[in-house]
Amino acid sequence: MRAEVDDTACAGHGICVGHAPEVFELTGEGYSVVRVDEVPAAYEAAVRLAARQCPTYSITITEGMGNDG
């Protein structure tokens, strides 16, 4: 699985960082970025939850990459 944050839509709420700090972090400007190329299997559920709860729908998930084959 891969995750991507649309930097033109992110408003810096930080909900994603709260759910999966191993995957997301806030930049110095306060916007979210993805820290990893591929989401470790242990964090996939948290990343899905972060994407569902993102108020600006800025997180895109691509399934079937890396861990899933």
For each residue, the residues with C-beta under 8 A, 3 or more apart:
1: 38 39 44 47 61 62 63 64 65 66 67 68
2: 37 38 39 61 62 65 66
3: 23 24 34 39 47 51 59 60 61 62
4: 34 59 60 61 62
5: 10 16 24 31 32 33 34 58 59 60
6: 9 10 58 59 60
7: 10 31 33 58
8:
9: 6 56 57 58
10: 5 6 7 31 32 56 58
11: 31 55 56 58
12: 26 29 30 31 32
13: 54 55 56
14: 17 18 26 32
15: 18 19 50 53 54 55
16: 5 19 20 23 24 32 47 50 51 54 59
17: 14 20 21 24 25 26 32
18: 14 15 21 50
19: 15 16 24 46 47 49 50 53
20: 16 17 23 24 43 46 47 49 50
21: 17 18 24 25
22: 35 36 40 43
23: 3 16 20 34 35 36 39 40 43 46 47 50
24: 3 5 16 17 19 20 21 32 33 34 35 50
25: 17 21 32 33 35
26: 12 14 17 30 31 32 33
27: 30 31 32 33
28:
29: 12
30: 12 26 27
31: 5 7 10 11 12 26 27
32: 5 10 12 14 16 17 24 25 26 27 58 59
33: 5 7 24 25 26 27
34: 3 4 5 23 24
35: 22 23 24 25
36: 22 23 39 40
37: 2 66
38: 1 2 65 66 67
39: 1 2 3 23 36 43 44 47 66 67
40: 22 23 36 43 44 67
41: 44 67
42:
43: 20 22 23 39 40 46 47
44: 1 39 40 41 47 48 67
45: 48 49
46: 19 20 23 43 49 50
47: 1 3 16 19 20 23 39 43 44 50 51 59 61
48: 44 45 51 52 61
49: 19 20 45 46 52 53
50: 15 16 18 19 20 23 24 46 47 53 54 59
51: 3 16 47 48 54 59 60 61
52: 48 49
53: 15 19 49 50
54: 13 15 16 50 51 57 58 59
55: 11 13 15
56: 9 10 11 13
57: 9 54
58: 5 6 7 9 10 11 32 54
59: 3 4 5 6 16 32 47 50 51 54
60: 3 4 5 6 51
61: 1 2 3 4 47 48 51
62: 1 2 3 4 65
63: 1 68
64: 1 68 69
65: 1 2 38 62 68
66: 1 2 37 38 39
67: 1 38 39 40 41 44
68: 1 63 64 65
69: 64
